[in-house]
Amino acid sequence: MNSFFRAIVLPAAAALVAFAGTIRGADYPSPTEGDFVARDFKFTSGETMTELRLHYRSLGKAIKDAKGVTRNGVLIMHGTTGSGAQFIRPEFAGELFGAGQPLDATKFFIVLPDGIGHGKSSKPSDGMHAKFPHYGYRDMVEAQYRLLTEGLGVNRARLVMGTSMGGMQTWMWGEIHPDFMDALMPLASLPTQISGRNRAWRRVVIDAIRNDPAWSGGDYKTQPPSLRTAAEMLWFMSSNPLLRQKETPTLAMADSVLNKYVDDYVKTGDANDALYAVEASRDYDPGPGLEKIRAPLLAINSADDLINPPELGILEREIRRVPNGRAIVLPLSDKTRGHGSHTVAALWKDQLVSLLGRSERAERKPGF
């Protein structure tokens, strides 16, 4: 019988257990980079691209059983305006991909794609500008599915997980391809359509760019000033008030830190890319299909996440509808980083180990 798990708030001591005796992250193999071209890709908007490029990084090698089923594939998806490269850092890869760690790259085949419109994948700034197809999250999931199955020969995933936008897409993966994975782990996300304050900050970015005369309908020659507004909103929403106050305790320091972040962002950022990335969330709404999710799922949020605040009660309510679903809210601590806690793997990697164990047992049940 399928069981339901209520969302729980971990005691502070439990949330920090991963930090007890923490040592420097183990070494892990350097990722291999590649490109997969999805031909004749049709977007949900009705638009098409003859060749849609999806860039990816991978670690490890795929292993198949005697029946040809991939047994060690892991898909990890990034957040809005990010890329797969963001996971190659000490606090994430250094905690997960090394020898003996939860996603040991000598045992797992880890795939880190750049989503449509992000990183080195096809995006508006490549040349099409505002003529680039208006992609949504469903298109991004379909492209990732084709990357795994057509491009890399992965016909089953041991784990599908993601952070922020990638976390939202993890819920969608569970509904659209319910028999493809053994386990699901969405981080920093809610299983409901974008609304409330989450929609409001996105609208600030969207309206700032679209109403900027310098945007010129997307055909600008130099980056419009509104790109700075987009960067400021991303900075504002990505951490928690306590950390921001500690980092910038004076007016002058707050301006200085924000200016540096924005200046660095606009050096490589693009207004059309940012606009498309934020608008892509318009088709996100896993709420009506949560009962379709079959694989064991563990959703992890943090209490200091401004984008997905626990006081809304959405995660606690909706997780009850997910067969084999469980949710955890990490309490505020000096180790959490607001929305950015999703990339601090030491906060939740013990829960990942538990999920992998639970899903392995579930997979062995007849008929699962």
N, C-alpha and C positions, 0 to 999 in steps of 0.2 A: 504493500500500500504506500502511496506517496505521502510524505509527511511535510507539514508546513512548520517553518521556524519563525518565531517572532523576532523583530528587530530588537537588538539590545544595545545598551550603552556600556561599554567596557569600563570597569574600574580603572583608575589611573595606573595602579600598579600593574594590572594585566596588560594595559596598552604599552607600557614601557618595558615589559619583560625582555623584548628583543634587544634592548640597549644594555642589559646586564652583561658585563664582561665583553662588551663589543670590541672586536679587534679590526684591524684594517681589512677592507674587503679583499677577497682572494683574487688572484689574477684570472683572466678569462681570455679566450681567443679573440683576436681582432676580427671584426665583422667583415664579411665579403659583400661588396655592393654590386647591384645589377639592375637591369631595367626589363620590365615585361611590357609588351605592347598588346593591348586588347584591341582587336580589329573590329571595325563596324560597331562601335559601342553606342548603344541607344540609351539616352538619358530618360528619366521619367518625365521630363518636360517635353519630350517628343523630339528634341534636338539629337543630332548624332555626330560622332567623330570617327573618321575613317581609321585613325590610329590614336588611341589613348595610351600614353606612356605612364606606367606606374613604377616608380623607383622603389627599391627596397634594400635593406641590409639583412644579412642572415648570419647566424652562428650555428655551428654544428652541422650534422648531416642527417637526412631523413632515414628512418629505419622502418621497413615494412615487415609484417608478419608473413607466415606461409600462405595466407590468402591474399596477399598484396595490399593489405590495409596499413596505412601509415599509423604508427603507434607513438611517435614522439614529437609531433608537430605542435608548436606553440606560436600563436599569433598575438602580437602586442601592438595596440593602436594608440596613436598620440592624440593630443588635444588641439583645439582651434589655433591656427597659425603656427603650429609646431611642425615637427617631422620626426621620423624614426631615429634621427641622430640624437634627439634629446635623451634617449635612454642609455646612451653610451657615456655614462658618468659614474663616479664612485658611489653615490647614494642610491643608484638603481642597479646598473649592471654589476657594480662592485659588490653588491649585497646578494645578487641572485644568480649570476651566470658563471661564477667560479667553481672550481672543483669542490664537490661536496655541498654546494649550495642548492637551494630549492629548484632552480632551473639550470643546473649544471650543463654547460654547453657541450660537454663531451658525451652527454646522454640525450639531450633534447635538440631538436632542430627549431631554432628560434627565428621567427620572421618579423622584421620591423619595417612595415611599409610606410612610405610617404603617401598620405591620402591624396585623392584628387584635389588639385588646387594648392597643394602644399609641397614644400621642400623641392626636390628635383623631379617630381611628377609633373604631368601636364597641368598648366595653370594659366590664368589670364595674362600674366606679365611675359609669357613666352612670345607674345606677338599678337594674339587675337584680341587682347584687351577686353572691352565690354561685349565683344561678340563671342566670347567663350561661352559654351553651353552652361546654363544655370543649373548646376548640380545640387543635389541634396544628399542627405545621409544615406538614403536607400541606394543611390548611385554609388556612393563610396563603399558600402558593404558589398555590392555586386562586383565592383572592380577588385576588391580584396579577395572575394571568392574565386574570381577568375585567375587572379595571380596565383593563389594557392593551387587550384586544381589544374588549370591549363599551363601555367608557367612553371610551377615547381613540382607538380605531380603529387601534391599532398591531398589525399582523398578523405582524411579525417584528422581532426585536431585533438591533441591531448588536452589543450587548454586554449581558450580564447579570452583575452583580457584587454583592458584599455583604460586610459586615464582621461577624465573630463569628456571631451567630444568622443574619444575612443571608448570611454566607459559607456556613454549613451549608445554607441554603435554596438557594444557588447550585448546590451539588452536586445537590440534588433537582430543580431546574429542568432541569438537563442530562439527568436520567433520565426525568422525567415528560413533558417537552416537548422531546425531543432535536433536532427539526428547526426549532425556533422561533428559535434564535439563531445568530449567526455566531461568537461567542466567549463564554467563561465565565471569570470571575476571582474565585474564593473567597478571602477574606482572613481570617486568624486562625481557622481551623477545621480539623477532621479528618474524613475521609470514613468515619466509623464511628459506631456508636451511642454515646450518652452512657454512660460507665462510669468506673470508677476514681475518682480524685480529682475529676474533672469532675462525676461524679454525686454525690460526697460533699458538695461545697460547696452544690450545689443542694438536697440533702436537708436540710442545715442550715437553709436558708431556708424550705423547705416545712414541715419539722417545727416550726420556731420559730413560724410563723404558725398552722398548724393546731392545735397544742397550747397555744396561748395562750388562756386563758379569756376574755380581753378581745376575742378575735376573734369570739366569739359565733356560730359557724357562718357567718360572713360578713356578719351583720346588725348590725355595730357602729355606734354613733352617732359615736364619735370613734376616731381611728386607734389600733389596739392597739400596745403597746410593742414587739411583735415586728417591726414595720416598721423599727425602729432596727437590729435584728439583720440584717435583709435588707440594709439600706444598708451596714452595716459589712462584710458579706461581699463586696458589690460593690466596695467600696473596696479591700479586701484583695486580691482577685484581679485587679484591673485594671491593676496596674503591676508593676515588678520590684523586687527587694530593694534593689539599689543606689540606685535613685531614691528609694525610700521612706526609706532611711537618710540620704541626702543632704538630703532635704526635712525630715526629723524626727529630728535627731541626738540629741535628749534625750527623756526620758520625758515631760516637760511639753509639749514641742513635738508629740510624737506624739499625745498626748491632745487637744491643742488643734486640730490639723489634722483629726483624725478626727471630733472633736465638731462642727467647722464643716461638714464634708462631710455628716455625718448630719443635722444640724439643717437644712441647706439641702434635703436630699433629702426629709425628712418634711413640709416645708412644702407641697409639691405632690404627693408620692407617695401611693399608696394601697395598702393591704395586699392587697386582693383582686386588684388589677391586677398587683402584683408576684408574688403566688402563682401566678396563672394564667400569667403570662409565663414563669416558671421551669418550671412543670409542663408547658408546651407542648412541651418537648424530648423528651417520652416517646416520640413516634412517629418520632424521627429515626434513620434507619439506612440510609444510601445504599450501604453496603458490598456487599450482594448484587447491585446493579444497575450497578456502575461501568462495565461493558463496554457499557452502553447509551448512554453519553455519546458523541455524535458530534462536536460542535463542538470546536475547539482550546480547551484549558483550561489556565490557569496558576494554580496554587495558591501563595499566599505566606503564610508564617508567620514568626515571629521567634523567635530562640533563647532569648529571655528571657520567653516567654509561659508564665505559670504554669498557664493553662487547657489549653494544647496544647503541652506540653513536648516538644522534639525528641528527647529521650532515649528516648521510647517507640518511635520508629522506625515509627510507624503510617503517616505520610504517605509516607515513602520506600518502604515496602512496597506500599501500596495504589495509588500513582500509576502503578505499572507496569501496572495493569489498565485504565487509562483510555486508549483510543485518542486520539491527538493530545494527550496529557496531559503536563504538565511541572510540577515543584514546586521552589520555592526557599525556603530558610530564611535569613532575614536574621540576621547575627551580632549579638551583643550589642555595643552601642556607646553613646557618650554621646548619640546621637540617637534610639535606640530607646526605646520606652515600654512594654515588656512587651506585654501583650495589646492595649493601646491603640495600638500601633504601626500598627494597621490604618487609623487615621485620619490618620496623618502621611504624606501622599501623596508628599512629597519623597523618602522612603525607597524608594519602589517605582514611581514614575510612569514611569521610563525602561523598566521591564519592561512596563508597560501599553502603552506605545508599540510595543514589540516584539510584544506579543500582537496588537494591532490590525493590525499589518503582516502577521504570520503568518496570521491568520484571513482577511484580505482575499485573500491568495494562495490559501489553501485553498478559499475559496468559489468561486474561478474555475475550480477543477478540475472537469471533466465528472463528473456524477453525485454530486457532493458535496452 
